[in-house]
Amino acid sequence: MSVLKVIEIMANSTKSWEDATKNAVKHASKSIKGIKSAYVNSQSVVIDDNEITQFRVNVKITFEVKD
């Protein structure tokens, strides 16, 4: 039997929401092993002078808890 845990993190990118999601998983994997999935809960952007400057995602990351 496996036990899974879910954490929620926020990440950003100047390129795209997809890149922001990749950044979230990449950063989380530095301290969390056994990541099984990532669910993008919400997306937003930062606008400066009528231009999008940042793409932001709120991501739920699921990972396996080891004994």
Secondary structure, DSSP 8 states (H G I E B T S, - for coil): --EEEEEEEEEEESS-HHHHHHHHHHHHTTT---EEEEEEEEEEEEEETTEEEEEEEEEEEEEEE--
